[in-house]
Amino acid sequence: MAAANDRSSASLDRASMAAAGAASPPAGLVETAAAGDLLGRTLQSVRLTGALFFLVDASSPWCVDVPPAGSYADIILPGASHVMSYHVIVEGHGWASVPGIAPVPFGPGDVILFPQGDAYVMESAPGTPPEFDREGMLGFFRALAAGALPFVVTEGGGEAPPARVICGFLGCAARVFNPILSSLPRLLRLERAGADLADGSAGGSTGGRGDLLHRLIDLTLEEAQAGRAGGGSVHLRLAELLFIEVLRQYALSPDPKPPGWLAGLQDAPVARALAVLHDRPADAWTVGRLARAAGLSRSALASRFAERVGCPPMQYLAQWRMQMAATALADGGPSMAEIAHAVGYGSEAGFSRGFKRIVGVTPELWRQGAGR
């Protein structure tokens, strides 16, 4: 049995699905680097893929009214289960909104994320008429995806003040269970007060030339001006890197977060529990055993985990196991038995029942592409 488990773990490693295997931090200690490492390992499992990436040079008044992501996902990234967008404000000010939420102001250095695929509006001032209607926006996406438009897109009414915005659209795995995506609000503004990206000067705690996000933005602007061969591929990789750095800054910031996986990283004992579940998902975990690893009593961990993460520890483990299994099944490498053992099941039959209960289809149908 040990040899079988070793083989199954190795198979999932080759499929980029096994956890890194790092030991959990000592009781009472969670390093920022450890939380970042857990974030990085989890990002690997949700498969970020760059779809569109471009720079907007806007003049006032300007407004873009973007329909729900489901209406253009197949245009920019065919087959993607989910598309999200983010916008880095290089220069200028404006407002961002999604239906049912009051408009949020933004300024230079800020990053606006729309992770849940909502329709959204970005505009120079509230109430500005959009440049395109729904069909016009879909035509714009088709032209971008076909390479018929330049990397730098101009729009607006031709008046001051100007705005420059880096726009990224990414695909990711939303099913079976994306703990990062489920932790993010419909509209997220990462405020980077004092970061003036237009002229290279910066102040405040999150700006500055040493800031990795600022340097990635510099590289993006340099690539936009250079027009070198292979620029399209570079732009898509930059889209992924920028999003990951934005997410990392948000995840590791002290700002209060709604219940979810990212909020769990801010609580030391809950972060330890998440780390060991991700490191050793096949172990025979109980709430009591997990509580000892986290340095809390059983009742304290159960209450604290549910409050921070939004579900009980064992429910989270079941969902995470099936996320790992679903990705390994889609990759087509390991056998069903290897996957079952690697995510903590003693038999294929038990794994198949558990998978269908959580995912809604059998592992065999999932491997064939059903439900994705």
Secondary structure, 3 states (H helix, E strand, C coil): CHHHHHHHHHHHHHCCCCCCCCCCCCCCCCCHHHHHHHHHHHHHHHCCEEEEEEEEEEEECCEEEECCHHHCHHHHCCCCCEEEEEEEEEECCEEEECCCCCCEEECCCCEEEECCCCCEEEECCCCCCCCCCHHHHHHHHHHHHCCCCCCEEEEECCEEEEEEEEEEEEEECCCCCCHHHHHCCCCEEECCCCECCCCCCECCCCCCCCCHHHHHHHHHHHHHHHCCCCHHHHHHHHHHHHHHHHHHHHHCCCCCCCCCHHHHHCCHHHHHHHHHHHHCCCCCCCHHHHHHHHCCCHHHHHHHHHHHHCCCHHHHHHHHHHHHHHHHHHHCCCCHHHHHHHCCCCCHHHHHHHHHHHHCCCHHHHHCCCCC
